[in-house]
Amino acid sequence: MNSTCARWSDRYLGANLWFIPADPLKQAPCARTRSENVVNAALLAATAGPFHALAYHLLGFDAAAIEILPCCACMLASPLLLGASGSIRAARELFLCALFFNFTWLSHNLGGIGATGVHNRRYLISLIEKEKERSDRNGRVFCLCLLDIDFFKRINDTR
């Protein structure tokens, strides 16, 4: 790694520690790692969010652009909450609530179908195929991340 990259990396890691209270730093390494994960996720999401908002605005989805920015602010507040309260759990929950609200709002308001407001399996498979073809055509790497929610049927059946 060249010296410029190393300098920026050191600055980022140093700034990261501003938000982490001294207690987790003195505790087990897993507490420090959890704290760093919350701060890193919040900083990445909050800095990428305005660019997503701009993209939605340019595509003509002004309501989505306006919705994304407060969610980014809430995500960015999670490291501040961590620093002020020392609670990794509270900071993580604030971040996740803002993140899930953002995804839910966008899914519901931008093209969901049916009573649930989400796309079906057929649409998802079609979208994956299109994105894979596009990445092949452009010579880029294709990556897909799937999340599995355990016991979701129980949650779904209560609604």
Summary of the structure (lengths in Angstrom):
residues: 159
radius of gyration: 19.1
end to end distance: 52.1
largest distance: 55.8
contacts: 392
relative contact order: 0.08
helix: 76%
strand: 0%
